[in-house]
Amino acid sequence: MELDEVEIEMKRCRKLTFDWLEKMGFPCTEDVEAVRAIVSWANRTYGLTIESNWNPSACVFEVRWKEGQRAADGFERPYVAETKDRAQLSACAGLLTLIESLSQHV
């Protein structure tokens, strides 16, 4: 991805995440705070945890949603970014996108 594309994608992730939290009654202003709130909610609601690892060969952080010791259904590929915070924010937006998509098919 080009730098501008990365920034556009991060803005989309941030907006989706912050809007969802505000709608749920938990307005946030910081990425770390938003990630913490969504990870906590995902754990209570779905039993999901988040795993963050540095991939030195690709020079990125990889974040995966886990269900126990395995990748959670729907999240076989990691979310990647140059920083842990950005990768985690991207993973949170991915979770919310999946939930929204599934709820439209019910």
N, C-alpha and C positions, 0 to 999 in steps of 0.2 A: 504494500500500500504506500502511496505517496504520503508525504507529511501532512498535506492539507486533508487528504482522505482520512487519515488517522485522527486528526483533530475533529473533523466533522462527525466521525463515528463516536468519538468520546463524548462529544456534546449531545449526540442522540442518546447514548447510554445514560448520561447524567440526567438529562431531561426526563427520560422514561422512569428512571429510578426515583428521582426526587418527586416527580408528579405522583407516582404510585404511593410513596410514603406519605405525602401530604394528604392524598385522598383517604388513606388509612388512619389519619390523625397523628402522624409522626413526622412533622416537617423537619427537614434536615438542611444544613447549609454546607456541610463538608463531606467529601467523598468517603473518608474513613468512617464517619458517623453513619452514613447511609449504608455502607457495606455491612457494618456491624449490626445494624437494625434488620436488614434483610436476611443475613445469615442466621441470626437468632430466630427470626420468624420462620424461616425455612426449616430449621432444626425442630422447632416446636410443632410445626404443621405437618411436615413431611418426613421428618427424621433424617434430613440431609445435612451434611457437613461440607466444608470447603477445604480443599487441600491446595496449597501454593508451593511450587518448587521452582528453583532457578535452573534453567537449561543452559549450561555454559557453551555448548556447541552452537546454539542458535542465538545466544545473548538475549534471551527473553525469559520472563516469568510465565509459567504455565499454571493455570488454575483449573481445577476439576471439581465438579459437584460429585460427592460420594454418598453412597447409601451403604453403610457398613464399610466393608473393605473394597467394594467394587464401584466402578463408575455408575452413577445413577442413570436409570433409563432416560433416554433422550439427550444424554450428555456424554457421548462416547469420545468426542474430541475435546481437547483442552481449549480454554480461552487464553490467548497469549497477548502480552504487551511488554513494553520495555521497563515498566515498573510494576511492582506487586499491587499497588493501589489501583492502577489502571486495569490490570488483568482481573482483579477481583470485582471492580465496578462493571466491567464487561460481562463477567459471569453472572452477576446479579441481574443485569439487563436481559441476558439470555434466558434466565429462569423466568422472569416476569413475562417475557415474550412468549415462551412456551406455555405458561399457565394461561395467558390471554388467548392464545391460539386454541388450546384444548377446550376452554370454556365456550368458545364460539361454536364448537362442534357438538355441544351437549344439547 
